[in-house]
Amino acid sequence: MNQSSRSQLFDNWAKNYDNSITSDKDGFPFAGYERILEQVVSLAEVKPNTRILDLGIGTGNLAERFVNKGCNVHGLDFSAEMLTQTKAKLPQVNLVQANLLDDWTKELQTPFDRVVSAYVFHEFNLETKIRLLQQISAHCLSTSGFILVADIAFPDVAIRTAASQHWQWDEDEYYWAADEAITACEQAGLQVAYQQISSCGGVFTFTSKGAG
Ligand SMILES: C[S@@+](CC[C@H](N)C(=O)[O-])C[C@H]1O[C@@H](n2cnc3c(N)ncnc32)[C@H](O)[C@@H]1O
């Protein structure tokens, strides 16, 4: 599917997105959704005015948690309809419409203390995920900044393969296997920690090697 059809798919989903998470919260792929977002907030260790960038902000469910903590929150998404939902809920968030596969860093006034993202990176294959993480590390983070990615993910390739046979998911999506991702990210100069939170979801923390 091309990018324009992909953003159209999210435009069409925007008004019903929050309902579909609530009705699907114990199944695939949103099992543990609330706990997973809470874990991102906990790992972020923010204070009032911490600068946050939420990539693929959607309807603002993760961003809202950071707004409630007094953070200075920015969000990016390629779906105009998703951004409309967030704007109505969270008028104080600075929003940018851009595609993560384009040169989006120019659209933002950086650096950020935390770059966060939930349920978005599975849009991209592992090579593209790593390129994006490197781009964020190089252009978006403050000196002590780091990246938190929550997503559909499994502890290892074998468990992901078993899950794919069980759930028979969309082959256009690239769910994480933590073992292969950690090896590839470390080879690419990123330090990684991973926590499995639900049967199909977890949170990665990425820092550049050498960052304190
Ligand atoms: C499944 S939703 C997740 C929304 C929100 N982060 C959450 O946790 O509920 C994925 C979001 O990522 C956005 N997205 C997907 N691919 C994107 C891309 N290439 N560039 C920018 N946004 C993208 C979609 O428009 C959508 O809002």
The ligand as a Gaussian input file, in Angstrom:
#p B3LYP/6-31G(d) Opt

LIG

0 1
 C       -2.272000       3.058000      15.402000
 S       -2.184000       4.810000      15.414000
 C       -1.406000       5.170000      16.989000
 C       -1.838000       6.512000      17.547000
 C       -1.332000       6.857000      18.932000
 N        0.107000       7.027000      18.946000
 C       -1.775000       5.834000      19.962000
 O       -0.937000       5.240000      20.617000
 O       -2.967000       5.619000      20.120000
 C       -0.849000       5.159000      14.284000
 C       -0.690000       6.645000      14.029000
 O        0.528000       6.860000      13.327000
 C        0.280000       7.694000      12.209000
 N        1.255000       7.320000      11.155000
 C        1.397000       6.101000      10.566000
 N        2.369000       6.142000       9.638000
 C        2.851000       7.405000       9.644000
 C        3.860000       8.062000       8.893000
 N        4.555000       7.421000       7.926000
 N        4.107000       9.366000       9.149000
 C        3.401000      10.026000      10.113000
 N        2.420000       9.461000      10.833000
 C        2.145000       8.162000      10.610000
 C       -1.165000       7.418000      11.825000
 O       -1.753000       8.467000      11.099000
 C       -1.809000       7.226000      13.191000
 O       -2.260000       8.424000      13.739000

